[in-house]
Amino acid sequence: MPRREHDDACPLAELAQFHCQLLHNRILCQPVERVFRMCPRRPAVEVTHLVEYDAQMRPYLPDALPEYTPPVAHDSQQE
């Protein structure tokens, strides 16, 4: 799969958190995978519900998606 320009500017970061419950004097924890889009000078944005996975199980954003996500930076020269 080819790397897209937005992948380089805003890489994806994976995070594993755990959801735990107490069941009959035992603690049962299940992993919860989360994916964030990390753009410079912008807050991280969770994109877990938008990503797809390649054959090596690496997350990526579908090609049509970047138009719906925030830009990498805003043009400060606009009036």
C-alpha positions as CSV (number, residue, x, y, z in Angstrom):
1,M,0.0,0.0,0.0
2,P,1.5,3.4,-0.9
3,R,2.2,6.0,1.8
4,R,0.1,9.1,1.4
5,E,1.4,12.6,2.0
6,H,-0.9,13.1,5.0
7,D,0.7,10.0,6.7
8,D,4.0,11.7,6.8
9,A,2.7,15.0,8.1
10,C,0.4,13.5,10.7
11,P,1.5,10.0,11.7
12,L,-0.8,7.6,13.5
13,A,0.0,6.5,17.1
14,E,-1.4,3.4,18.6
15,L,-2.2,3.1,22.3
16,A,-3.4,0.1,24.3
17,Q,-5.5,0.8,27.4
18,F,-7.2,-1.8,29.6
19,H,-10.8,-2.0,30.8
20,C,-11.0,-4.0,34.0
21,Q,-13.9,-5.5,36.0
22,L,-14.1,-7.2,39.3
23,L,-15.7,-10.6,38.8
24,H,-16.2,-13.1,41.7
25,N,-13.0,-11.9,43.6
26,R,-11.0,-11.8,40.4
27,I,-10.0,-8.9,38.2
28,L,-10.6,-9.4,34.5
29,C,-8.9,-6.9,32.2
30,Q,-9.5,-6.6,28.4
31,P,-7.3,-4.5,26.1
32,V,-8.8,-1.6,24.3
33,E,-6.8,-0.4,21.3
34,R,-7.0,3.2,20.4
35,V,-5.4,5.1,17.4
36,F,-4.6,8.8,17.3
37,R,-3.7,11.2,14.5
38,M,-0.7,13.2,15.7
39,C,-0.2,16.5,13.7
40,P,2.5,19.0,14.6
41,R,1.2,22.0,16.6
42,R,-2.3,20.5,16.9
43,P,-4.0,18.4,19.5
44,A,-4.0,14.7,19.0
45,V,-7.3,13.5,17.5
46,E,-8.7,10.0,18.1
47,V,-9.4,8.2,14.8
48,T,-9.9,4.7,16.1
49,H,-13.4,4.5,14.6
50,L,-12.1,5.7,11.2
51,V,-8.9,3.6,10.6
52,E,-8.5,0.5,8.5
53,Y,-5.7,-2.0,8.8
54,D,-3.2,-3.3,6.2
55,A,-2.0,-6.9,5.8
56,Q,0.6,-6.3,8.5
57,M,-2.1,-5.0,10.9
58,R,-0.8,-1.4,10.7
59,P,-3.5,1.2,10.9
60,Y,-4.0,3.8,8.1
61,L,-6.7,6.3,7.2
62,P,-8.6,5.6,4.0
63,D,-7.8,7.9,1.0
64,A,-11.2,9.6,1.1
65,L,-10.9,10.5,4.8
66,P,-8.4,13.4,5.0
67,E,-10.9,15.8,3.5
68,Y,-13.0,15.3,6.6
69,T,-10.2,15.6,9.2
70,P,-8.6,18.8,10.4
71,P,-5.8,20.3,8.4
72,V,-2.2,20.0,9.5
73,A,-1.9,23.8,10.1
74,H,-4.0,26.9,9.5
75,D,-2.9,29.7,7.3
76,S,-2.2,32.6,9.7
77,Q,-2.1,35.1,6.8
78,Q,-5.9,34.8,6.0
79,E,-8.0,37.8,7.0
